Amino acid sequence: MAFPYRKILVLGATSGIGLALSERFIARGIFVIAVGRRKQNLDEFVQKHGSDKTAAIQFDIGKLDAIPAFAEEVIKSHPDLDCVFMNSGMQRGADFSKPESLDMSLLTEEMTVNYLSYLALAKAFLPFLMKKPEQTALIA
Ligand SMILES: NC(=O)c1ccc[n+]([C@@H]2O[C@H](COP(=O)([O-])OP(=O)(O)OC[C@H]3O[C@@H](n4cnc5c(N)ncnc54)[C@H](OP(=O)(O)O)[C@@H]3O)[C@@H](O)[C@H]2O)c1
């Protein structure tokens, strides 16, 4: 399948699916801006692939108030960005057969990271992506 994008921001590129996808993108000549909280993983990623093929930004997407400034900085540093891939997330077990075990603060954090952050990221990046004359994408 054709994948026409040349520079992609991958949220959650420090492990798992996001890391594997990022390495596939780089192998296809697509520049990857890797995002996650674990600085060591980000540093290792850039060291492995080189700063001509990748860049890294340490950011916690659960900090909703910081998302507009984060997007602004990304756009300023990478005006040729044409794809935003929202893959970051977390999943803890929640046993509703034992409601007393449910921790509302953990569930709230999960909803913030897995859901509200995506809405905030879409709001922050869509005006930039939609204004571009070339094909762009926001993928979740
Ligand atoms: N694996 C599966 O079978 C499966 C199935 C369905 C859905 N999913 C979903 O797909 C996504 C990736 O899964 P995975 O298995 O690859 O998980 P993973 O290995 O735990 O990777 C999660 C990624 O999200 C990032 N992340 C988590 N919280 C973050 C935060 N607050 N700010 C920034 N980045 C954050 C992590 O980076 P840092 O820790 O460095 O911040 C990491 O790069 C998750 O949303 C998961 O729920 C996975």
The ligand as an SDF file (V2000), in Angstrom:
LIG
                    3D

 48 52  0  0  0  0  0  0  0  0999 V2000
    0.0440   -4.6130   22.1820 N   0  0  0  0  0  0  0  0  0  0  0  0
   -1.2350   -4.8740   21.9630 C   0  0  0  0  0  0  0  0  0  0  0  0
   -1.6590   -6.0250   21.7870 O   0  0  0  0  0  0  0  0  0  0  0  0
   -2.2490   -3.7510   21.8830 C   0  0  0  0  0  0  0  0  0  0  0  0
   -3.5660   -4.0670   21.5470 C   0  0  0  0  0  0  0  0  0  0  0  0
   -4.4960   -3.0160   21.4390 C   0  0  0  0  0  0  0  0  0  0  0  0
   -4.1020   -1.7290   21.6890 C   0  0  0  0  0  0  0  0  0  0  0  0
   -2.8270   -1.4690   22.0330 N   0  0  0  0  0  0  0  0  0  0  0  0
   -2.4780   -0.0810   22.2760 C   0  0  0  0  0  0  0  0  0  0  0  0
   -1.4640    0.3210   21.3440 O   0  0  0  0  0  0  0  0  0  0  0  0
   -0.5860    1.2390   21.9540 C   0  0  0  0  0  0  0  0  0  0  0  0
    0.8460    0.7310   21.9270 C   0  0  0  0  0  0  0  0  0  0  0  0
    0.8970   -0.5350   22.5570 O   0  0  0  0  0  0  0  0  0  0  0  0
    2.2590   -1.2910   22.8720 P   0  0  0  0  0  0  0  0  0  0  0  0
    1.9410   -2.7110   23.1220 O   0  0  0  0  0  0  0  0  0  0  0  0
    3.2480   -0.9560   21.8170 O   0  0  0  0  0  0  0  0  0  0  0  0
    2.6260   -0.6210   24.3030 O   0  0  0  0  0  0  0  0  0  0  0  0
    4.0260   -0.1700   24.9370 P   0  0  0  0  0  0  0  0  0  0  0  0
    5.1540   -1.0180   24.4900 O   0  0  0  0  0  0  0  0  0  0  0  0
    3.7640   -0.0510   26.4100 O   0  0  0  0  0  0  0  0  0  0  0  0
    4.2450    1.2690   24.3110 O   0  0  0  0  0  0  0  0  0  0  0  0
    3.4860    2.3420   24.7120 C   0  0  0  0  0  0  0  0  0  0  0  0
    4.1310    3.5860   24.1380 C   0  0  0  0  0  0  0  0  0  0  0  0
    3.3280    4.7050   24.5520 O   0  0  0  0  0  0  0  0  0  0  0  0
    4.1610    5.6460   25.1890 C   0  0  0  0  0  0  0  0  0  0  0  0
    3.4430    6.3470   26.2410 N   0  0  0  0  0  0  0  0  0  0  0  0
    2.6780    5.8270   27.2300 C   0  0  0  0  0  0  0  0  0  0  0  0
    2.2320    6.7980   28.0410 N   0  0  0  0  0  0  0  0  0  0  0  0
    2.7330    7.9590   27.5510 C   0  0  0  0  0  0  0  0  0  0  0  0
    2.6620    9.3130   27.9590 C   0  0  0  0  0  0  0  0  0  0  0  0
    1.9760    9.6910   29.0490 N   0  0  0  0  0  0  0  0  0  0  0  0
    3.3080   10.2620   27.2180 N   0  0  0  0  0  0  0  0  0  0  0  0
    4.0180    9.8930   26.1210 C   0  0  0  0  0  0  0  0  0  0  0  0
    4.1280    8.6360   25.6810 N   0  0  0  0  0  0  0  0  0  0  0  0
    3.5080    7.6730   26.3950 C   0  0  0  0  0  0  0  0  0  0  0  0
    5.3250    4.8360   25.7720 C   0  0  0  0  0  0  0  0  0  0  0  0
    6.4400    5.6810   25.9000 O   0  0  0  0  0  0  0  0  0  0  0  0
    7.0920    6.1040   27.2990 P   0  0  0  0  0  0  0  0  0  0  0  0
    6.8100    5.0350   28.2880 O   0  0  0  0  0  0  0  0  0  0  0  0
    8.5420    6.2980   26.9810 O   0  0  0  0  0  0  0  0  0  0  0  0
    6.4290    7.3920   27.6290 O   0  0  0  0  0  0  0  0  0  0  0  0
    5.5310    3.8080   24.6710 C   0  0  0  0  0  0  0  0  0  0  0  0
    6.3640    4.3310   23.6590 O   0  0  0  0  0  0  0  0  0  0  0  0
   -1.1050    1.4270   23.3800 C   0  0  0  0  0  0  0  0  0  0  0  0
   -1.9830    2.5340   23.3700 O   0  0  0  0  0  0  0  0  0  0  0  0
   -1.8640    0.1420   23.6530 C   0  0  0  0  0  0  0  0  0  0  0  0
   -2.8480    0.3170   24.6500 O   0  0  0  0  0  0  0  0  0  0  0  0
   -1.9020   -2.4400   22.1220 C   0  0  0  0  0  0  0  0  0  0  0  0
  1  2  1  0
  2  3  2  0
  2  4  1  0
  4  5  1  0
  4 48  2  0
  5  6  2  0
  6  7  1  0
  7  8  2  0
  8  9  1  0
  8 48  1  0
  9 10  1  0
  9 46  1  0
 10 11  1  0
 11 12  1  0
 11 44  1  0
 12 13  1  0
 13 14  1  0
 14 15  2  0
 14 16  1  0
 14 17  1  0
 17 18  1  0
 18 19  2  0
 18 20  1  0
 18 21  1  0
 21 22  1  0
 22 23  1  0
 23 24  1  0
 23 42  1  0
 24 25  1  0
 25 26  1  0
 25 36  1  0
 26 27  1  0
 26 35  1  0
 27 28  2  0
 28 29  1  0
 29 30  1  0
 29 35  2  0
 30 31  1  0
 30 32  2  0
 32 33  1  0
 33 34  2  0
 34 35  1  0
 36 37  1  0
 36 42  1  0
 37 38  1  0
 38 39  2  0
 38 40  1  0
 38 41  1  0
 42 43  1  0
 44 45  1  0
 44 46  1  0
 46 47  1  0
M  CHG  2   8   1  16  -1
M  END
$$$$
